[in-house]
Amino acid sequence: MTDAMGVCAALIAAGIQAGTALLLAALGELVLERAGVLNLGIEGIMLVGALAAFAASHAGVNPGLAVACAGGAGLCMGLLHGSVTVLLGANQVVAGLALLMLGTGISGFFGQRLIGQTAPGLDSLPVPLLADIPLAGRAFFRHDPLTYAGVLLVPSIAFILMRTTWGLALRAVGENPEAADAHGISVVKVRMLASAFAGILAGIGGAHLSLAYNQMWIERMVAGRGWIALAVVIFSCWRPYRALFGAYLFGLVGAATFRFQALGSPVSAPLLQTLPYLTTIAVLVLVAWRSRRHTMDAPAALTVPFRREERR
Amino acid sequence: MSAAAVILRRACRDLAVIAGAVGTVLLACHVVLGAAGIHGAGACAALFRESLGTRYGFSESVVKATPLMLAGLAVAVAFRMRLWNIGGEGQLYAGALAAAWVALFLPRCGIPRVMLMLPAACAAGAAWALAPGILKASLGVSEILVTLMGNYLAMLLADHLCYGPWKGSTTFGFPMSDRFPADADLPTYAGTRVHGGLAIALIGAVLLWALLWRTRWGFQVRVAGSNARAAEYAGYRIRRDVVVVMLISGALAGLAGGVEMAGVLHRLQPRFSPGYGYTAILVAWLARLHPLAIPPVALFLGMLLTGGEQLQVSAGVPSSLVDILQGLILFLALAAEAFLRRRHGEARHPELSGSPAVEGSGD
């Protein structure tokens, strides 16, 4: 009995570990979509972030600063997407795909020499006292600093989004940019800041993969997590607390998949690896099914470019 | 100004945008190669030396352009209706799997197997796109994410088959199927690897153009793409058209996988596509979603892929260079289009602008 509970605790811990990158990327994307911009290139940003962090750590930079490097790399990618979609008003879907190609290419090109190398990663940081609670301690309080940071970000973002003037301005820009503009809010400025923020968080999410979750660089190591993060945002109905739940749920599916594989299952490894992607589709369908009656709460101006001189 | 002059001016402007993007990208290529420690003016020029300078290189570019044309047409027809089918890669794999199944397991039945492989590939690609289409039409589920998940599913299914049930007995332990029988091959042209799929792709381009620009149904699809509300008021059956367009798109992408099997590889291998389904998005966008512009653009990207391969072999440059260049070209094309549109006011091609997708949220 205690044995089974021990396995459960380990699985929950693994799910949280696997969910952190999803959570960070999804929170950034959630804020950006609330401002009315869709960035489909999260996968590309995460790849570049993962490589930047690993390369920095490999070069002897301390892991904390390596995470900052990943944030910086993500910032550049986010601003690139923002300048094309927000400043110029280009198609957001296609710009996101361009960012995906660019991120895949950059990380593959500059990461080739780092394949098979090792670098110091982020050590786990047990919370004093709480970490010694029998099972819960193992499940919840023995993680790396980025995991705690991700959890703490959730209430912060929820508070800023729902309870401050800044958050109100950002949501107004996502719901009705014309009205926000008439009210004196700079739509372009808000959307560029949100693009930058989403880029930073996706980059740091990538850093979690290469410094904490895997502690190595593998080409295309993000393996669809950027896309799953987009699904988490839809699952969350654009609400931060639900994003926390969704990210950990998908993390748990990923961790379980990995566990089954290690234990040796009758199903072949490639078929087992389809599980996270099948889950994603199933969750998207369920969310859509449930929202037939009440609305999805998607920001009304999502993917609509704002041009002040054009009246709708 | 006469209509012909307007069309000419637009064509010139589009060409100038593409040429500018490509020129800038070659410059960027120089910088990237320099950053990786590969210097000299030759390195970047080498990207096109092979494909423009030698018969072999040019024919290889055409070989790579063939699946790009079909998959590019698949993307174009879906994007025309603002259905963001980005699952071309998965539909291509589904088509390849079906073609391989016909070649490997169907008993001889009088007609050459290749005649059955290509329809099977079309059907499988369409089937792979059917689920996202139905989900989009009935529940409004994001086709972007569902088609993309389909890419991972199809590739993992191919992995499973190559490592397991379909693994050949004559492959020295490598994870791939046996070579298909000889009647599963498409004919090739004059000692090159260029195969009959090219003719199929070119005919496909003309047929798709005729369907979109010369039939009432095509007109409805284009209207639904440029103004969903107008299409709704006009009483078009948008939901049905969403499913039909996804089926056509999937069938074309599946066919790309089928001709790659029957024309080039002649056996199923895991991860055989160098991202044709993704490059196809770039092809379709640079061709401004116009079927007749797709073959030349696909040839250009075929050259880029061939050049990237050559650089990898001769100078050890990682093949990811091509991904970087593709991303940059797409960004520059987007930026240039958007910039020109801003300067000249109203959008000329509403379906190319940034407005949302059919029915509700674009996400």
HADDOCK unambig.tbl for C-alpha pairs under 7 A between the chains (distance, minus, plus):
assign (segid A and resid 84 and name CA) (segid B and resid 335 and name CA) 5.74 0.50 0.50
assign (segid A and resid 88 and name CA) (segid B and resid 335 and name CA) 6.69 0.50 0.50
assign (segid A and resid 88 and name CA) (segid B and resid 338 and name CA) 5.65 0.50 0.50
assign (segid A and resid 88 and name CA) (segid B and resid 339 and name CA) 6.08 0.50 0.50
assign (segid A and resid 89 and name CA) (segid B and resid 338 and name CA) 6.22 0.50 0.50
assign (segid A and resid 89 and name CA) (segid B and resid 354 and name CA) 6.60 0.50 0.50
assign (segid A and resid 90 and name CA) (segid B and resid 334 and name CA) 6.01 0.50 0.50
assign (segid A and resid 90 and name CA) (segid B and resid 335 and name CA) 6.59 0.50 0.50
assign (segid A and resid 90 and name CA) (segid B and resid 338 and name CA) 5.25 0.50 0.50
assign (segid A and resid 90 and name CA) (segid B and resid 353 and name CA) 6.42 0.50 0.50
assign (segid A and resid 90 and name CA) (segid B and resid 354 and name CA) 5.39 0.50 0.50
assign (segid A and resid 91 and name CA) (segid B and resid 353 and name CA) 5.57 0.50 0.50
assign (segid A and resid 91 and name CA) (segid B and resid 354 and name CA) 3.62 0.50 0.50
assign (segid A and resid 92 and name CA) (segid B and resid 354 and name CA) 6.16 0.50 0.50
assign (segid A and resid 95 and name CA) (segid B and resid 331 and name CA) 6.42 0.50 0.50
assign (segid A and resid 98 and name CA) (segid B and resid 327 and name CA) 4.57 0.50 0.50
assign (segid A and resid 98 and name CA) (segid B and resid 330 and name CA) 5.65 0.50 0.50
assign (segid A and resid 98 and name CA) (segid B and resid 331 and name CA) 5.92 0.50 0.50
assign (segid A and resid 99 and name CA) (segid B and resid 327 and name CA) 6.30 0.50 0.50
assign (segid A and resid 101 and name CA) (segid B and resid 323 and name CA) 5.55 0.50 0.50
assign (segid A and resid 101 and name CA) (segid B and resid 324 and name CA) 6.44 0.50 0.50
assign (segid A and resid 101 and name CA) (segid B and resid 326 and name CA) 6.65 0.50 0.50
assign (segid A and resid 101 and name CA) (segid B and resid 327 and name CA) 4.77 0.50 0.50
assign (segid A and resid 102 and name CA) (segid B and resid 323 and name CA) 6.20 0.50 0.50
assign (segid A and resid 102 and name CA) (segid B and resid 324 and name CA) 4.68 0.50 0.50
assign (segid A and resid 102 and name CA) (segid B and resid 327 and name CA) 4.39 0.50 0.50
assign (segid A and resid 102 and name CA) (segid B and resid 328 and name CA) 6.63 0.50 0.50
assign (segid A and resid 104 and name CA) (segid B and resid 323 and name CA) 6.76 0.50 0.50
assign (segid A and resid 105 and name CA) (segid B and resid 320 and name CA) 4.63 0.50 0.50
assign (segid A and resid 105 and name CA) (segid B and resid 321 and name CA) 6.06 0.50 0.50
assign (segid A and resid 105 and name CA) (segid B and resid 323 and name CA) 4.45 0.50 0.50
assign (segid A and resid 105 and name CA) (segid B and resid 324 and name CA) 4.42 0.50 0.50
assign (segid A and resid 106 and name CA) (segid B and resid 324 and name CA) 5.95 0.50 0.50
assign (segid A and resid 108 and name CA) (segid B and resid 320 and name CA) 5.46 0.50 0.50
assign (segid A and resid 109 and name CA) (segid B and resid 318 and name CA) 5.69 0.50 0.50
assign (segid A and resid 109 and name CA) (segid B and resid 320 and name CA) 5.14 0.50 0.50
assign (segid A and resid 109 and name CA) (segid B and resid 321 and name CA) 6.13 0.50 0.50
assign (segid A and resid 227 and name CA) (segid B and resid 145 and name CA) 6.98 0.50 0.50
assign (segid A and resid 268 and name CA) (segid B and resid 160 and name CA) 6.79 0.50 0.50
assign (segid A and resid 270 and name CA) (segid B and resid 156 and name CA) 5.21 0.50 0.50
assign (segid A and resid 270 and name CA) (segid B and resid 157 and name CA) 6.85 0.50 0.50
assign (segid A and resid 270 and name CA) (segid B and resid 159 and name CA) 6.25 0.50 0.50
assign (segid A and resid 270 and name CA) (segid B and resid 160 and name CA) 5.35 0.50 0.50
assign (segid A and resid 271 and name CA) (segid B and resid 156 and name CA) 6.46 0.50 0.50
assign (segid A and resid 271 and name CA) (segid B and resid 157 and name CA) 6.54 0.50 0.50
assign (segid A and resid 271 and name CA) (segid B and resid 160 and name CA) 6.37 0.50 0.50
assign (segid A and resid 274 and name CA) (segid B and resid 153 and name CA) 5.81 0.50 0.50
assign (segid A and resid 274 and name CA) (segid B and resid 156 and name CA) 6.77 0.50 0.50
assign (segid A and resid 277 and name CA) (segid B and resid 149 and name CA) 5.64 0.50 0.50
assign (segid A and resid 281 and name CA) (segid B and resid 146 and name CA) 6.01 0.50 0.50
assign (segid A and resid 284 and name CA) (segid B and resid 141 and name CA) 6.58 0.50 0.50
assign (segid A and resid 285 and name CA) (segid B and resid 141 and name CA) 6.35 0.50 0.50
assign (segid A and resid 288 and name CA) (segid B and resid 139 and name CA) 5.93 0.50 0.50
assign (segid A and resid 288 and name CA) (segid B and resid 140 and name CA) 6.83 0.50 0.50
assign (segid A and resid 288 and name CA) (segid B and resid 141 and name CA) 5.97 0.50 0.50
assign (segid A and resid 289 and name CA) (segid B and resid 139 and name CA) 6.51 0.50 0.50
assign (segid A and resid 298 and name CA) (segid B and resid 361 and name CA) 6.88 0.50 0.50
assign (segid A and resid 302 and name CA) (segid B and resid 361 and name CA) 6.87 0.50 0.50
assign (segid A and resid 302 and name CA) (segid B and resid 362 and name CA) 6.86 0.50 0.50
assign (segid A and resid 303 and name CA) (segid B and resid 354 and name CA) 6.96 0.50 0.50
assign (segid A and resid 303 and name CA) (segid B and resid 355 and name CA) 6.47 0.50 0.50
assign (segid A and resid 303 and name CA) (segid B and resid 356 and name CA) 5.63 0.50 0.50
assign (segid A and resid 303 and name CA) (segid B and resid 362 and name CA) 6.30 0.50 0.50
assign (segid A and resid 304 and name CA) (segid B and resid 354 and name CA) 6.36 0.50 0.50
assign (segid A and resid 304 and name CA) (segid B and resid 355 and name CA) 5.00 0.50 0.50
assign (segid A and resid 304 and name CA) (segid B and resid 356 and name CA) 5.80 0.50 0.50
assign (segid A and resid 305 and name CA) (segid B and resid 354 and name CA) 6.07 0.50 0.50
assign (segid A and resid 305 and name CA) (segid B and resid 355 and name CA) 6.60 0.50 0.50
